[in-house]
Amino acid sequence: MRDLAAKLLRMDRRVIFVLIALATLIPLLRPIGFPIRISPEVQRIYDHIESLPPRSVFLLSLDFDPASKPELYPMAVALLNHAFRRDLRVIGMTLWVTGTGMAEKAVSGIAGEHGKQRGIDYTFLGYSPGGTNVIINMGQDLAATFPTDHYGERTADLPVMRGINSLRQVDYVVSLAAGTPGVESWYVYGKEKYGFELGGGVTAVIAPGLYPLPRYRADQRSDRRVARGGRVRNVGRAGMGRRWPEWMRNRPRILSSSASFCCAISSISSRPVRDSGPQRVPPGRPLMPTSVLIGVWVAAGLTLCMFSFLYKDNPFFRFGEHLYVGISMGYTIVRIYYDVMVKSLYTPVTQEGKWWFLIAAVLGLLVLTRFIPKVSWLSRISFAVIVGFGSGVAIPRIISSNILQQVQGTLKPLLGNAGQSLFGMPQFNALLILIGVVSVLVYFFFPLNTKVRSMASQGSASISS
């Protein structure tokens, strides 16, 4: 057995790559036919969008770039199709400057397929610099955060934005994120502060770290109340037969405290479009435009160039690498110039008289003095402002969402209330959490092993200092 393990460790990496490629290609070429299971998180997002009345406000933040397009773009397509079929007012935006073009194409493209008019049925706000500060500002004054949309039209004059002054007037927010800023930022700086409904979709590698967020405040007894019936009402489209309990009507934030996450692309993309019927292409019409077809082939060829490095370094890989870096840098510079320098600095100062924006511009320029040794000390002024402001904004929100609310999630009753089973699955989960928390505290504060005890004391000393 030891010799076999040694041989596996010495196996050529190219053999491993071939095995992984076969394991991926065989199911694609000859599908095995496993059933697609819709997870409860995806079902919650679908049900909540289905419950929104027509002309409700749906904000979709596409917080990812083309690198995560295979995982998150299908979620965006499914959500936009669902929202437009429900006749919702759709507001698109992004917190990632490199994803601006892709996000705009998704929103406008799906809107065009449903015959929606820009400015009336949907808008795309585009990108605004600031990351988490953008979310905070949107919760206070959305029009001030985005004075104009991506197309240069005044946000306050758009019919689709009528009655929307801040995030408090948005009926549902969904963030599709591949990192930070993303779903967690919307949760900590947005939902916790302004109380709007929140859903999210993330890449598979991010999902495990975010699952605790929707669960610590979830009322686990709600599922049992639904199953047992009670007073319900009909909502949603005619003929859907969707029934919702009264407790959900009386507690409209219950879904936001669930903050559902879509982690399987196939699940979320299958359910929302299930009732739309098969999409048939008219005879004589190509499956896709020629320009799109050429782009697909070029992208496939460049992808193979990048994967050729798995064999060894070669000219094809270097060509693809240099092309990727060059295009990415050029695109980012152009987007930052128009979205930051022009829209967020030049236009407000020259046309709106907001001269105090120049203070932020000067602080930004002082950061660059870091590269000039003689005046590098000036950069400390900017860093002091950034650290001080960032700490003041982040610390209260982080403590509230990541500490206090997590502690609250461990304080669950071990016995059911009147009219409920004394010990059901929610109480069993609460008991497991109690045992886990107590066990961890006992292990670190009362260890029998002196080495563990010294490590715990050193950690406590470093925290207190």
C-alpha positions as CSV (number, residue, x, y, z in Angstrom):
1,M,0.0,0.0,0.0
2,R,2.9,2.3,0.8
3,D,4.5,1.6,-2.5
4,L,1.2,2.4,-4.3
5,A,1.0,5.7,-2.5
6,A,4.5,6.6,-3.5
7,K,3.9,5.8,-7.2
8,L,0.8,8.0,-7.1
9,L,2.8,10.8,-5.7
10,R,5.4,10.5,-8.4
11,M,2.7,10.4,-11.2
12,D,3.3,12.8,-14.0
13,R,1.0,15.8,-13.7
14,R,0.0,15.5,-17.3
15,V,-1.5,12.1,-16.6
16,I,-3.6,13.7,-13.9
17,F,-4.7,16.4,-16.2
18,V,-5.7,13.9,-18.9
19,L,-7.8,11.9,-16.3
20,I,-9.5,15.1,-15.2
21,A,-10.2,16.1,-18.8
22,L,-11.8,12.7,-19.5
23,A,-13.9,12.9,-16.3
24,T,-15.2,16.2,-17.5
25,L,-15.6,15.5,-21.2
26,I,-17.3,12.1,-21.0
27,P,-20.4,13.4,-19.1
28,L,-20.6,16.3,-21.6
29,L,-20.5,14.1,-24.7
30,R,-22.6,11.3,-23.2
31,P,-24.7,12.7,-20.4
32,I,-25.3,10.3,-17.5
33,G,-28.7,11.7,-16.8
34,F,-28.6,12.5,-13.1
35,P,-31.7,14.4,-12.0
36,I,-31.3,18.2,-11.2
37,R,-32.3,18.8,-7.6
38,I,-33.5,22.3,-6.8
39,S,-31.9,23.4,-3.6
40,P,-34.0,25.2,-0.9
41,E,-31.9,28.3,-1.3
42,V,-32.7,28.5,-5.0
43,Q,-36.3,27.7,-4.4
44,R,-36.5,30.6,-1.9
45,I,-35.2,33.1,-4.4
46,Y,-37.6,31.9,-7.1
47,D,-40.6,31.9,-4.8
48,H,-39.8,35.4,-3.6
49,I,-39.5,36.9,-7.1
50,E,-42.7,35.0,-8.0
51,S,-44.5,36.7,-5.0
52,L,-43.6,40.2,-6.1
53,P,-46.5,42.1,-7.6
54,P,-46.0,43.7,-11.1
55,R,-43.9,46.9,-11.3
56,S,-42.1,46.0,-8.1
57,V,-38.4,47.1,-8.0
58,F,-35.8,44.5,-8.6
59,L,-32.1,45.5,-8.3
60,L,-29.6,43.1,-9.7
61,S,-25.9,43.8,-8.9
62,L,-23.6,41.8,-11.2
63,D,-20.5,41.9,-9.1
64,F,-18.2,39.7,-11.2
65,D,-16.0,40.0,-14.3
66,P,-15.6,37.7,-17.4
67,A,-13.3,35.3,-15.4
68,S,-16.4,34.1,-13.5
69,K,-18.8,34.3,-16.4
70,P,-19.3,30.5,-16.8
71,E,-20.6,30.2,-13.2
72,L,-22.5,33.5,-12.6
73,Y,-23.7,34.6,-16.0
74,P,-26.3,31.8,-16.3
75,M,-27.7,33.0,-13.0
76,A,-28.0,36.5,-14.3
77,V,-29.8,35.3,-17.4
78,A,-32.2,33.2,-15.4
79,L,-33.0,36.0,-12.9
80,L,-33.4,38.7,-15.6
81,N,-35.8,36.4,-17.6
82,H,-37.8,35.7,-14.5
83,A,-37.9,39.4,-13.4
84,F,-39.0,40.6,-16.9
85,R,-41.7,37.9,-17.2
86,R,-43.0,39.1,-13.9
87,D,-43.1,42.7,-15.3
88,L,-40.8,44.0,-12.6
89,R,-38.9,47.2,-12.8
90,V,-35.3,46.1,-13.2
91,I,-32.3,48.1,-12.1
92,G,-28.9,46.7,-13.1
93,M,-25.5,47.8,-11.7
94,T,-22.1,46.5,-10.9
95,L,-19.4,47.1,-8.2
96,W,-16.7,45.6,-10.4
97,V,-15.3,48.0,-13.1
98,T,-14.1,45.1,-15.2
99,G,-17.5,43.6,-15.5
100,T,-19.3,46.8,-16.6
101,G,-19.6,45.9,-20.3
102,M,-20.6,42.3,-19.7
103,A,-23.2,43.4,-17.1
104,E,-24.7,46.0,-19.5
105,K,-24.9,43.5,-22.3
106,A,-26.8,41.0,-20.1
107,V,-29.4,43.5,-18.8
108,S,-30.0,45.2,-22.2
109,G,-29.9,41.9,-24.1
110,I,-32.5,40.1,-22.0
111,A,-34.6,43.2,-21.8
112,G,-34.7,43.4,-25.6
113,E,-35.8,39.8,-25.9
114,H,-38.8,40.6,-23.7
115,G,-39.6,43.9,-25.6
116,K,-38.8,46.1,-22.6
117,Q,-38.0,49.8,-23.0
118,R,-34.9,51.3,-21.5
119,G,-35.7,54.0,-18.9
120,I,-39.3,52.8,-18.5
121,D,-39.0,49.1,-17.7
122,Y,-35.3,48.8,-16.9
123,T,-32.1,50.8,-16.5
124,F,-28.5,50.0,-16.1
125,L,-26.7,52.3,-13.6
126,G,-23.3,51.1,-14.5
127,Y,-20.3,51.3,-12.2
128,S,-19.5,53.8,-9.4
129,P,-16.2,53.8,-7.5
130,G,-16.1,53.1,-3.8
131,G,-17.0,49.5,-3.3
132,T,-18.9,49.2,0.0
133,N,-19.3,52.9,0.2
134,V,-21.5,52.8,-2.9
135,I,-23.9,50.5,-1.0
136,I,-24.0,52.8,2.0
137,N,-24.6,55.9,-0.2
138,M,-27.3,54.1,-2.2
139,G,-29.1,53.4,1.1
140,Q,-29.1,57.2,1.8
141,D,-29.6,58.7,-1.7
142,L,-29.6,56.6,-4.7
143,A,-29.8,59.4,-7.2
144,A,-26.9,61.2,-5.6
145,T,-24.8,58.0,-5.8
146,F,-25.7,57.5,-9.5
147,P,-26.6,61.0,-10.9
148,T,-26.6,59.5,-14.4
149,D,-27.0,56.0,-15.6
150,H,-24.6,54.1,-17.8
151,Y,-26.1,55.8,-20.9
152,G,-25.7,59.3,-19.5
153,E,-29.3,60.0,-18.7
154,R,-30.3,61.6,-15.4
155,T,-31.3,59.0,-13.0
156,A,-33.9,61.1,-11.2
157,D,-35.7,61.7,-14.5
158,L,-36.1,58.1,-15.5
159,P,-39.7,56.7,-15.2
160,V,-38.3,53.4,-14.0
161,M,-36.8,55.2,-11.0
162,R,-39.9,57.0,-10.0
163,G,-40.5,56.7,-6.2
164,I,-37.1,55.1,-5.6
165,N,-35.1,57.5,-3.4
166,S,-32.8,54.9,-1.7
167,L,-32.4,51.1,-1.2
168,R,-35.3,51.2,1.3
169,Q,-37.7,51.5,-1.6
170,V,-36.2,48.6,-3.5
171,D,-38.4,45.4,-3.1
172,Y,-35.6,42.9,-3.8
173,V,-31.9,43.0,-4.2
174,V,-29.8,40.2,-5.6
175,S,-26.0,40.2,-5.9
176,L,-24.2,37.8,-8.1
177,A,-20.6,37.9,-6.9
178,A,-17.2,36.3,-7.5
179,G,-15.5,38.0,-4.6
180,T,-15.3,41.3,-2.7
181,P,-17.2,43.6,-2.9
182,G,-20.1,41.2,-3.4
183,V,-22.8,39.4,-1.5
184,E,-21.2,39.8,2.0
185,S,-20.7,43.5,1.4
186,W,-24.4,43.9,0.4
187,Y,-25.3,41.9,3.5
188,V,-23.1,43.8,6.0
189,Y,-23.3,47.3,4.7
190,G,-26.7,47.2,3.0
191,K,-29.3,44.7,4.4
192,E,-28.2,45.0,8.0
193,K,-28.3,48.8,7.8
194,Y,-31.3,49.5,5.6
195,G,-33.4,46.3,6.0
196,F,-34.2,45.4,2.3
197,E,-34.8,41.9,1.0
198,L,-31.5,40.3,-0.1
199,G,-30.6,37.3,-2.2
200,G,-27.3,36.3,-3.8
201,G,-25.5,34.0,-6.1
202,V,-21.8,33.1,-5.7
203,T,-19.2,30.8,-7.2
204,A,-18.9,27.4,-5.7
205,V,-15.6,28.2,-3.9
206,I,-17.2,31.1,-2.1
207,A,-20.4,29.5,-1.0
208,P,-19.3,27.6,2.1
209,G,-18.0,30.7,3.7
210,L,-21.3,32.6,3.2
211,Y,-23.8,29.9,4.2
212,P,-23.7,30.9,7.9
213,L,-24.9,34.4,7.0
214,P,-28.5,33.4,6.0
215,R,-28.9,30.8,8.7
216,Y,-28.1,32.5,12.0
217,R,-31.2,34.6,12.0
218,A,-33.5,32.3,10.2
219,D,-36.7,31.3,12.1
220,Q,-36.3,27.6,11.9
221,R,-39.8,27.0,13.1
222,S,-41.2,28.7,10.0
223,D,-40.9,25.6,7.8
224,R,-42.9,23.5,10.2
225,R,-45.6,26.2,10.3
226,V,-45.8,26.1,6.5
227,A,-46.0,22.3,6.4
228,R,-48.8,22.3,9.0
229,G,-50.8,24.7,6.9
230,G,-52.7,27.5,8.6
231,R,-54.0,30.7,7.1
232,V,-52.6,31.3,3.7
233,R,-53.2,33.5,0.7
234,N,-52.6,33.4,-3.1
235,V,-50.0,35.6,-4.6
236,G,-48.1,35.6,-7.9
237,R,-49.2,34.9,-11.4
238,A,-52.6,33.5,-12.2
239,G,-52.6,29.8,-12.6
240,M,-49.3,29.3,-10.6
241,G,-51.2,28.1,-7.5
242,R,-48.5,29.5,-5.3
243,R,-49.8,29.8,-1.7
244,W,-48.0,31.7,1.1
245,P,-48.7,31.6,4.8
246,E,-49.9,34.5,6.8
247,W,-46.7,34.6,8.9
248,M,-44.7,35.5,5.8
249,R,-47.2,38.3,5.0
250,N,-46.9,39.7,8.5
251,R,-43.1,39.4,8.6
252,P,-41.9,40.6,5.3
253,R,-38.2,40.5,6.3
254,I,-38.2,36.7,6.9
255,L,-36.8,36.1,3.4
256,S,-34.2,38.7,3.8
257,S,-33.0,37.1,7.0
258,S,-32.7,33.9,4.9
259,A,-30.6,35.8,2.3
260,S,-30.7,32.8,-0.1
261,F,-27.7,31.8,-2.0
262,C,-27.6,30.2,-5.4
263,C,-24.7,27.8,-5.6
264,A,-25.7,25.5,-8.5
265,I,-25.9,27.1,-11.9
266,S,-28.1,24.4,-13.3
267,S,-30.6,24.7,-10.5
268,I,-31.3,28.3,-10.7
269,S,-31.2,28.4,-14.5
270,S,-33.7,25.5,-14.8
271,R,-36.4,26.6,-12.4
272,P,-37.2,30.2,-13.5
273,V,-37.5,29.3,-17.2
274,R,-39.3,26.0,-16.8
275,D,-42.7,27.4,-17.7
276,S,-41.6,29.4,-20.7
277,G,-41.6,26.5,-23.1
278,P,-38.9,25.4,-25.6
279,Q,-37.2,28.2,-27.5
280,R,-37.5,27.5,-31.2
281,V,-35.3,29.2,-33.8
282,P,-37.3,30.2,-37.0
283,P,-36.3,28.3,-40.2
284,G,-33.5,30.0,-42.1
285,R,-32.3,32.0,-39.1
286,P,-28.8,31.2,-37.7
287,L,-28.5,30.1,-34.2
288,M,-26.4,33.1,-33.4
289,P,-25.0,36.1,-35.3
290,T,-21.8,35.7,-37.2
291,S,-20.0,38.2,-35.0
292,V,-20.9,36.2,-31.9
293,L,-20.0,32.9,-33.5
294,I,-16.5,34.3,-34.5
295,G,-16.1,35.6,-30.9
296,V,-16.9,32.2,-29.5
297,W,-14.3,30.5,-31.7
298,V,-11.7,33.0,-30.8
299,A,-12.4,32.6,-27.1
300,A,-12.2,28.8,-27.4
301,G,-8.9,29.1,-29.2
302,L,-7.4,31.4,-26.6
303,T,-8.7,29.2,-23.9
304,L,-6.8,26.2,-25.4
305,C,-3.7,28.5,-25.7
306,M,-3.9,29.1,-22.0
307,F,-4.4,25.4,-21.1
308,S,-1.5,24.4,-23.3
309,F,0.7,25.5,-20.3
310,L,-0.4,22.3,-18.6
311,Y,1.9,20.5,-20.9
312,K,4.8,23.0,-20.9
313,D,5.6,26.6,-21.6
314,N,5.1,27.4,-25.3
315,P,4.6,30.3,-27.7
316,F,0.9,29.8,-27.8
317,F,0.6,30.2,-24.1
318,R,2.7,33.3,-24.0
319,F,0.6,34.8,-26.9
320,G,-2.6,34.2,-25.0
321,E,-1.1,35.5,-21.7
322,H,0.2,38.7,-23.2
323,L,-3.0,39.3,-25.1
324,Y,-5.1,38.7,-22.0
325,V,-3.0,41.0,-19.8
326,G,-2.9,43.8,-22.5
327,I,-6.7,43.8,-23.2
328,S,-7.6,43.6,-19.6
329,M,-5.3,46.5,-18.7
330,G,-6.6,48.6,-21.6
331,Y,-10.2,47.9,-20.8
332,T,-9.8,48.7,-17.1
333,I,-8.0,52.0,-17.8
334,V,-10.7,53.1,-20.3
335,R,-13.5,52.2,-17.9
336,I,-11.9,53.9,-14.9
337,Y,-11.3,57.0,-17.0
338,Y,-14.9,57.4,-18.0
339,D,-16.6,56.0,-14.9
340,V,-14.3,57.6,-12.3
341,M,-12.5,60.5,-13.8
342,V,-15.3,61.8,-16.0
343,K,-18.6,60.8,-14.4
344,S,-17.5,60.9,-10.7
345,L,-15.1,63.8,-10.8
346,Y,-15.0,66.1,-13.9
347,T,-18.8,66.2,-14.4
348,P,-19.8,66.9,-10.8
349,V,-17.1,69.6,-10.4
350,T,-17.6,71.5,-13.7
351,Q,-21.4,71.0,-14.3
352,E,-22.8,70.7,-10.8
353,G,-20.4,72.9,-8.8
354,K,-19.4,70.2,-6.3
355,W,-15.9,71.6,-5.8
356,W,-15.4,69.6,-2.6
357,F,-14.9,66.5,-4.8
358,L,-11.5,68.0,-5.5
359,I,-10.5,67.2,-1.9
360,A,-10.9,63.5,-2.6
361,A,-9.0,63.9,-5.9
362,V,-6.1,65.5,-4.0
363,L,-6.1,62.7,-1.4
364,G,-6.0,60.2,-4.2
365,L,-3.1,61.9,-5.9
366,L,-1.2,62.0,-2.6
367,V,-1.2,58.2,-2.5
368,L,1.0,58.3,-5.7
369,T,3.7,60.2,-3.8
370,R,4.5,56.9,-2.2
371,F,6.7,56.2,-5.3
372,I,8.7,59.5,-4.9
373,P,11.1,59.0,-2.0
374,K,11.5,62.7,-1.1
375,V,7.8,63.4,-0.7
376,S,6.6,59.9,0.2
377,W,5.5,61.1,3.6
378,L,2.6,62.9,2.0
379,S,1.0,59.6,1.3
380,R,0.5,59.0,5.0
381,I,-2.2,61.7,5.0
382,S,-4.3,59.8,2.5
383,F,-3.7,56.5,4.2
384,A,-4.7,58.0,7.5
385,V,-8.0,59.2,6.1
386,I,-8.7,55.9,4.3
387,V,-7.9,53.8,7.4
388,G,-9.8,56.1,9.8
389,F,-12.9,56.4,7.6
390,G,-12.9,52.8,6.6
391,S,-12.6,51.7,10.2
392,G,-15.4,53.9,11.3
393,V,-17.7,52.6,8.6
394,A,-16.7,48.9,8.9
395,I,-16.3,48.2,12.6
396,P,-20.0,48.8,13.7
397,R,-21.3,46.8,10.7
398,I,-18.9,44.0,11.1
399,I,-19.5,43.7,14.9
400,S,-23.3,43.7,14.2
401,S,-23.4,41.1,11.5
402,N,-20.4,38.9,12.1
403,I,-20.3,38.9,16.0
404,L,-23.6,40.0,17.7
405,Q,-25.9,38.3,15.2
406,Q,-23.7,35.1,15.2
407,V,-24.0,35.0,18.9
408,Q,-27.7,35.5,18.6
409,G,-27.9,32.5,16.3
410,T,-26.5,30.3,19.1
411,L,-29.3,31.4,21.5
412,K,-32.0,29.1,20.2
413,P,-34.7,27.5,22.5
414,L,-34.0,23.8,23.2
415,L,-37.7,23.1,23.6
416,G,-40.6,24.0,21.3
417,N,-43.2,26.6,22.1
418,A,-46.9,25.8,22.9
419,G,-48.6,24.0,20.1
420,Q,-45.4,22.7,18.7
421,S,-43.4,19.5,19.2
422,L,-41.2,19.7,22.2
423,F,-38.1,18.4,20.4
424,G,-38.0,18.6,16.6
425,M,-35.3,19.2,14.1
426,P,-34.8,22.9,14.9
427,Q,-34.3,22.0,18.6
428,F,-31.9,19.2,17.6
429,N,-29.9,21.7,15.5
430,A,-29.9,24.2,18.4
431,L,-28.7,21.4,20.7
432,L,-25.8,20.6,18.3
433,I,-24.8,24.2,18.2
434,L,-24.9,24.4,22.0
435,I,-22.7,21.3,22.3
436,G,-20.2,22.6,19.7
437,V,-19.9,26.0,21.3
438,V,-19.4,24.7,24.8
439,S,-17.0,22.0,23.6
440,V,-14.8,24.5,21.8
441,L,-14.8,26.9,24.8
442,V,-13.9,24.1,27.2
443,Y,-11.2,22.8,25.0
444,F,-9.4,26.1,24.7
445,F,-10.0,27.5,28.2
446,F,-9.7,24.3,30.2
447,P,-7.3,22.1,28.3
448,L,-5.6,19.2,29.9
449,N,-2.6,19.4,27.6
450,T,-0.2,22.1,28.8
451,K,1.0,22.9,25.3
452,V,-2.6,23.7,24.2
453,R,-3.0,25.7,27.4
454,S,0.0,27.8,26.7
455,M,-1.1,28.4,23.1
456,A,-4.5,29.5,24.3
457,S,-3.0,31.9,26.9
458,Q,-0.6,33.4,24.3
459,G,-3.6,34.0,22.0
460,S,-5.5,35.7,24.7
461,A,-2.6,37.8,25.7
462,S,-2.0,38.9,22.1
463,I,-5.7,39.8,21.7
464,S,-5.8,41.8,24.9
465,S,-2.6,43.7,24.0
